[in-house]
Amino acid sequence: MDLLNTLVDKGLRRELPTREEALAVLATSDDDLLDVVAAAGKVRRHWFGRRVKLNYLVNLKSGLCPEDCSYCSQRLGSDTGILKYTWLKPEQASQAAAAGLAGGAKRVCLVASGRGPTDRDVDRVAGTIKAIKEQNEGVEVCACLGLLSDGQAERLREAGADAYNHNLNTSESTYGEITTTHTYADRVDTVTKAHAAGLSACSGLIAGMGETDEDLVDVVFSLRELDPDSVPVNFLIPVEGTPLAKEWNLTPQRCLRILAMVRFVCPDVEVRIAGGREVHLRTMQPLALNLANSIFLGDYLTTEGQAGKADLEMIADAGFEVEGTDQVTLPEHRATAGGGCGSHAESGCGSHEDAGCGSHVGGGVCGTAAAATATATATEARTDLVAVRRRGAGTDLAPNA
């Protein structure tokens, strides 16, 4: 297929595809799906080999959020039955992180619900970062705390944070349908602040909210312009009690096309499969490893994920290998481009983004969107695959890692 040959050539040269080419990937037929995966897989292997980076989420503060993001289980007035608790102490957070690191995770993502951190919150997180790094040599730490005020990104960097995650989530034109309590421009500003402070910027999207193909291409092109080191791709987890609980717009094939499009547009960036892979990719998850070079291990913020042992078996069975702490995630031209992330293996960064935080991965992001795309076929609601997290951080039960 001429389209795929063109996209592979562009991906190997880090050349931006046209919008028409990106849209064409999303419009390919099921008969062409394996060809699409194979083509995007060539680009993925060129820049990242067969390595898979593992990231682990620690929900420092669950629920109690004043924002009204439509698909978020932690949103204002939420009645989702999720765990609700205030800030974990540094030693509690470090203990939670240790489980993921023991399971093979290379990066820990520290996430807290809310509009954004106060200066006291930044101090609190700084103490947690110190505790984790003192007990785990070489660990990468990413913070995901919401909108940042002036100077806060610099303080997180000084405290030892390697990266900062804040997702764009969807296109600028539809963002106003997602939330009324902050704007798309607010999100862009926070990613810019993190980047300027020398943190590795991590920013991604959420698919499956009823958006059009044009919306998906818009947000991925916007991400390319922001130039984050990592792009988490979340697939909406329709949590009962949220406005988008009935939005089941994704099929495994649709998810693979989206991941392929992201890889073609962002060829040399860490593409992470974030929240919702178990719910929407299901038995097709191993194919997605040919497109993305990073996943979350275990549970998400408020919902359960696949068993950590199953994640590791899946990676091995698919012919991939877990990326070690002595390996740099990003290609050399990105790792040495500045920002202090991934410039050398001992730096404790390697790629970027944080342990993942899709923004509020796993029912913890914001969103509602436009009309469903004509090329997406609604799938049967699989509510049996959506379970509220009842273990790990904020509980007395062992975490899934």
N, C-alpha and C positions, 0 to 999 in steps of 0.2 A: 504494500500500500504506500503510495507516494507520500501521503501525509505523514505516516509514521517514520519513514526514512528521513524526511525533512526534519521532523522533531528530534529524532536521535542525533542527527548531525548538529542541530542547534544546541541540544543539551550538552554534547561533548565540548562545544565551544563556549558554553555559558551565554549563548545568544537568546534573547527574549523572543518567544514565539509571538505571532500576531494574535489578536483577540479571536479572529476567525478560526485560526488553528486550534486554539484552546477550546473554543465552543465545539469544534468538530470532534474533538476527543470525547466530550460528554455526549455527543449525538451518535457515536458509533453503535453498531448492532451487537447483539449477544454473539452472533457468529464470528465477529471480529474481536471479541473480548480478549482471548488469549494472545492474539497478535499485539493488542494494545499493551497488555501486561508485559509481554516479552520485550517490546520496544522500550518502554519506560524502565524495565529492568536493566537494560544495557546501560542506561544513563546512571541508574542507582549504583550498579556495580563498578562503573568507571570511577566514580567519586568516593564510594564507600566500601567497595569490595562486598564481602558476604557477612560483614559485621552487623550485629544488632545491639544497639545501646539500650540498656535497661534503666528506667527511671522509677522512682518511688515517691508517692504522695504522702505527706503528713498533714492532716487537717488540724491546724493549730487552734482554730475557733470555729465551731460549726453552728450554722443557723444565725438567727438574731441579726439579719442584714436589713438595713433601711432602704435598699434599692429595690425597684419593682421589675426587674428583668423577668420577662414572661415565662421563660422555660426553666428558671432556676429554682431548685428545691429549697434554697435558703432565702428566697425572696421575702420581701415585706408581706406580712400576713399569710405566709405559707402554712398550709395545713397538710403536709406531706408525711408526717410521722417520722421525720429524720431525727438523728441524734442532735441534740442542742446542748452546747456547753461553751463556757468562756475559755480564755486563754490557757493552754497547757503550760505547765512549768517547763523550763529548759531541760531538766532531767527527764521529764515525761516525754517530751518531744524527741530527745536524743535516744531514748529507749525504743520509741516507735520507729525511728529511722534505722536503728541497728538491725531490726528484723528484715527490712528491705535490702540493706547492704549485705546481710548474710546470705540473702537469696540471689545475689549477683548484681544488684543495682549499683550503678556507678554514680548516679546523681540523686539527690534528695530534693524534693520540691516542697517548700514550706508555704502553706496556703492559709489565708485567714479571710473569712467572710467580712463584708463591710464595704462602704464606699471607698475608703482609703485609710491608711494608718495615721494616727496621731504621732507626735514626736515621742510620746511615752511608749507607744506601740513599737516604734522603730527601735527604741532602746531594748524593749522586751525581746524582739526578734534577734537583735544583735547578740544578746546573751545566749539565745538558743543556737545561733550559728556557731558561736564560740564553743559551746558544749559539744555540739556534733563533731566539729573539726578536731577538737582535742582528743576525742575518743575514736575517731575513724580517720586514719591517715590517708590523704589523697582523695577524700570524698569531695564531690562538687555539690555546691548548695545553690539552689535557685529560690528566690522569694517571689511570692505572688500575693500581694496585699491590697490590690485595688489601685485607685488613682493616687499618684504621688504628688506631693507638694514640693516646692523648690527646696533643694538641698537634701531631700530625703534619699534620693538615689545615691548620692555621694556618701552619705552616712552608712548606707547598707554596704556599699563597696568597701569602705574603710573597716567595716565589721567583719569582712571576709566573704561576703556574698559574691558568687561568681556570675550569676545571671539574674535577670528579672523577667517574669512572664506577665504579659497583659495582652489579651486577644482582641482583635478587631471584631471577630465573630461573624459579621455579615457585611453586605455592601453599605456604603454610605447612604445610598438612596432609600434603603429600607430600614436603616437603623432606628429611625424615629418610631417604627412600629414595635421595636423590641422593648424600649424602656423610656420613661419620661423623666427619670431622675438624674441622668447624665447623658452626654452626647457622644457621637462618633469622634468628634474633634477632641474631646477629653481623653479618649483612649489613645488616639494618635499622639497627643501631647505626652502622655505617660511613657509610651514606647520611646519617644524621642529623648525624654529626660534620662531614661535608663541607658540608652545608647551613649549619650553625651557624657555620662558619668563613668564610662568605661566598663559598665556591666554588659555581659553578653545578652543581647535583646532576643526575647522569645515572644512570638506573637502568631496567632493562628486563627482558625475559623470554626464554626459549627455548621454542619450540613444536616439537612433533614427537617428544617423548620417550615417547609413549604416554599422555599426560595426558587427562583428561576435559574436556568443555566447562566443567564447574563449576570445575575447577582453573584453566583459562585466565581465566575471569571473576574468580575469587578473586584471582589475582596482579595482574591489571590494576586491580581496585578497590583493592588494597593500594597499588599504585603511585600511583594518583590521590590517596590519602590522604597519601602521603609528599610529593607535589607536586614531583617533579623537573621541571627545565626541558626535559629530553629523555628519550624512552623508546625505546631500541633494541629492535627485535623481531628476534631471531635464530631461524632455522629450523635445527634440528639437522643438522649435517653428520656423517653416520655414518662415522666414520673407522675403518678396519680396525685392530684392536688395542685398541679401547676396548670396554667392556661393552655399549655401545649401537650397535655397528656394524651390527646387523641390523634396527635400528628405521627402517623406511621407511614412515611413517604419513601422510605429507603428499601432497596433490595441489595443483596450482596454484590450484584453486578454493578449497580449504580455506585456503591461505595468504592469499588475498584476503579471505575472510570474517574471518579473524583480524585482519588489518590494519584492516579496516573497523570491527570491534568496538573495537579500541584507539582509533581516531580518534574514535568516538562517545563513548567514556568519557573520553578526554583530548583534547578538541577543539582547545585553543589551545596545545598542547605540541608541541615538535619530535618528530615520530615518524620514527624512522630505520629503514630496512630494513637490517639488519645481516647477519651471516653466514648463508650458505645460500640467498640469493635465486636465484643462478644454478642451484643444484642442484634446487630445488623449484618456483620460479616459472617458470623456463626462458623460453619464448617469451612468457609472460604478464607479464614484468617491466614493460613499459611501462604496463600497466593499473595496476600497483601505485603508480606515481607519482601517480595521482589520489587516493591514500590517504595516502601518506607524503610528507613534504617534505624528506627527507634520506636520503642513502645513503653507503656507503663506496666510495671510488674504488680500483680495483685489487685487490691481494691482501689476504688476511686474515692472522692471526697465524701460522698453521702450514699453511694451505691456500691454493691459488691461487684467485683470483677472475677475473671477466671482464676482458678487456683494457680498460685505461683508455680507449683510443680508442673502443672499442665502447660504453662507458658514456656518453661524451659524445655520440656519435651517437644513442644511444637517447633521451637526454633531449631533444635537438633534434628528432628525428623525432616524438616524442610531443607536441610543442608546448609544452615547458617550457623554462625558461632556468636556467642555472647562477647561483646567488646570488653576488653580488660581495662583496668585502671591505668595500665602503662601505655595504653594506646590513645592517640589523639583522634577525636571524632572527626573534626573538620578537615577538609583538604588543606594542604600547606598554604595555598594562596590566601585562604580565609583565616586560617589559624594564626598566621603571622601578620595579618593586616592591622593589628592594633586592638585596643579594647581589653587586652590582657586575658582574653579567654581562649584557651586552646593553643596558646603560643608554644607550649612545650608540654610534654606528657606529665611532668611533675607539677604543673601549675594547678592541677585540680579542676580544670574546666573541660577541656577536650572538645566540647561542642558548644552547646549553649542551652538556652531555655532552662527551665528548671526542671526538677524531676517531673515536670510534666504539667502541672496545673493547666489544664486547657483553658483556664480563665476561671472556671469553677467546675472543672471536669466532673462528669458523672452526675448531672443534675445540679451543677453549681455554676452555670454560666447564665447569660441573660438572653432572652430572645423570643421572638415571634416573627413572622415574616410575611412575604407576599404570596401570591397564588402559586400553586404547585406547578412545576415544570411539566410540559406535555410529554417529555421523554422519560419521566420517572413513573414507574408503575407502583401504585400503592401496594404495600405488602400487608399480610395478615398481622394484626396486632399480637406481638409476642410478650404479653405482660408477664408471662411465666419466667422470662429471662431478666426481669427487672426486680431486684431485691434491695431494700434499704440496708445500708451497712449497719451491723450491730456488733462489730468486733473491731479490735485495733484501737487507734487513738480515741480517747474519750470514754473507753470502756475498760472492764477488767479482763476481757478476753484477749487471747493471742491474736495478732494481726495475720492477715493472709499475705504471705510473701514467699 
